[in-house]
Amino acid sequence: MLELRNPIVSRNADTLRLAGACAISLLLHALVLEGSNLMHRRAAPRHEAAEPLQATLVPPELPAPPVLIAPEAPPAQVRSAPKPEPKPRPAPRPVRRGGFTAVEAARLALQQMAKQPFYPEEAIAQGIEGEALVTLFLDESGNAVAARLEKSSGHAILDEAAVRAARSVRSLPAGTPSEILLPVRFRLR
């Protein structure tokens, strides 16, 4: 048997059923939530509105400070006046031995170093530049005995080359100071 339904009537009936199901669901959810609120209210003790709490800060009681008693000086002992502070020593001046200052000796050492190529090929290829500060230690005859890096150029390869170049200094004139501070510059042209 073929049953014919009116599409408008059936759509309205479906909508009514859906609306009823939603209403029942909302009602059940509301009852569950209200029931849990009731149980929670019963479990929690009720507080009556009380006066607001007030607090006063009281500093803690500290024990009395100890009494310090200095020993009495024997009557025969006389207190001496405080010693005056020593005067500061003036800064050392550049050492002059035989007419050369440290600055003049550094200039001579840098001229001698410039005669030899000491810029590393690897640093040139990479375009690395910088300035290192090296202390050069000389013996009495003006030959380098040691060199120490004081300030890095920022590149280990340049620092090593600067120390190596400073150690190659030989035969500076007599009277050259025993320590010279050398600024070693690495610049590409």
C-alpha positions in Angstrom: 0.0 0.0 0.0 1.3 3.3 -0.9 0.9 6.0 1.6 1.1 9.6 0.6 2.2 12.1 3.1 1.9 15.8 2.9 5.6 17.1 3.0 4.7 20.2 4.8 2.8 18.4 7.6 5.5 15.8 8.1 8.2 18.5 8.3 6.2 20.3 11.0 5.8 17.1 12.9 9.5 16.4 12.8 10.3 19.9 14.0 7.8 19.5 16.9 9.4 16.2 17.9 12.9 17.7 17.8 11.8 20.7 19.8 10.2 18.4 22.4 13.3 16.3 22.7 15.4 19.4 23.2 13.1 20.7 25.8 13.1 17.4 27.7 16.9 17.2 27.5 17.3 20.8 28.9 14.9 20.0 31.7 16.8 16.8 32.7 20.2 18.6 32.6 18.8 21.5 34.7 17.5 18.9 37.3 20.9 17.2 37.5 22.8 20.5 37.9 20.4 21.8 40.5 20.6 18.5 42.4 24.4 18.7 42.5 24.1 22.3 43.7 21.8 21.3 46.5 24.1 18.5 47.6 27.0 21.0 47.5 25.1 23.5 49.6 24.2 21.0 52.2 27.8 19.8 52.5 29.3 23.2 52.8 28.8 24.9 56.2 27.0 28.2 56.1 28.8 31.2 57.4 26.8 34.0 58.8 27.9 37.5 57.8 30.4 38.5 60.3 32.3 41.7 61.0 35.3 42.2 58.7 38.6 41.0 60.2 40.9 43.6 61.4 44.6 43.1 62.1 47.2 45.3 63.9 50.9 44.9 63.1 53.0 44.6 66.3 56.8 44.7 66.0 58.4 41.6 67.3 60.0 41.7 70.7 63.8 41.7 70.3 66.2 40.8 73.0 68.1 43.7 74.5 71.4 44.4 72.7 74.4 43.0 74.5 76.4 45.5 76.6 79.9 45.8 75.3 82.5 46.6 77.9 86.0 47.6 76.6 88.9 46.7 78.8 90.4 49.6 80.6 93.9 50.7 79.5 96.5 50.6 82.2 97.2 54.1 83.5 100.8 54.0 82.4 100.0 53.3 78.8 99.7 56.3 76.5 97.7 56.1 73.4 99.6 57.1 70.3 98.2 59.3 67.5 96.9 57.4 64.4 99.5 56.9 61.8 99.1 59.0 58.6 98.1 57.1 55.5 100.9 56.6 53.0 100.9 58.9 50.0 100.0 57.2 46.7 102.9 56.5 44.5 103.0 58.3 41.1 102.4 56.2 38.0 105.6 54.8 36.5 107.1 56.7 33.6 108.3 55.0 30.4 111.6 53.4 31.1 114.5 55.0 29.3 117.6 53.0 28.9 120.2 54.3 26.5 117.8 56.9 25.0 114.9 54.6 24.0 111.4 54.8 25.4 108.9 51.9 25.2 107.0 53.7 22.4 110.2 54.2 20.3 111.1 50.6 20.9 107.6 49.4 19.8 107.9 51.5 16.6 111.3 49.8 15.8 109.9 46.4 16.5 106.8 47.0 14.3 109.1 48.2 11.5 111.1 45.0 11.8 107.9 42.9 11.8 106.6 44.7 8.7 109.6 43.5 6.6 108.4 39.9 7.0 105.0 38.7 5.7 103.1 37.4 8.7 99.5 37.9 7.6 98.2 34.3 7.3 97.1 33.2 3.8 94.0 31.5 5.2 92.9 34.8 6.9 93.5 36.7 3.7 91.4 34.2 1.7 88.6 34.5 4.2 88.8 38.3 4.4 89.5 38.3 8.1 90.8 41.6 9.7 91.5 42.7 13.2 93.9 44.1 15.8 95.7 42.2 18.5 97.7 43.6 21.4 100.9 41.7 22.3 103.4 42.2 25.0 107.0 41.5 23.8 109.7 40.5 26.3 113.3 41.2 25.2 116.6 40.2 26.6 119.5 42.5 27.2 120.7 42.3 23.6 117.3 43.3 22.2 116.1 39.9 21.0 112.6 38.6 21.7 112.5 35.9 24.3 108.7 35.6 24.7 105.5 37.2 23.6 102.1 37.2 25.3 98.7 38.0 23.9 97.1 40.9 25.9 94.0 41.6 23.8 92.5 39.3 21.2 91.7 40.4 17.7 88.6 38.2 17.9 90.1 35.6 15.5 92.5 32.9 16.8 94.4 32.7 13.5 95.2 36.4 13.7 96.2 36.2 17.4 98.6 33.3 16.8 100.1 35.2 13.8 100.6 38.3 15.9 102.4 36.4 18.7 104.5 34.5 16.2 105.5 37.7 14.4 106.4 39.4 17.8 108.6 36.5 18.7 110.6 36.9 15.5 111.9 40.4 16.5 115.7 40.4 16.7 118.6 42.8 17.5 116.8 45.9 18.6 119.3 48.6 19.6 121.0 48.5 23.0 119.0 50.3 25.7 115.6 49.0 24.5 113.2 48.4 27.4 112.7 44.7 28.4 108.9 44.9 27.8 107.1 46.4 24.9 103.4 46.6 24.2 102.8 46.1 20.5 99.5 46.8 18.6 99.5 44.4 15.7 97.0 45.4 13.0 95.7 43.1 10.3 94.1 45.1 7.4 93.4 44.0 3.9 93.9 46.6 1.1 
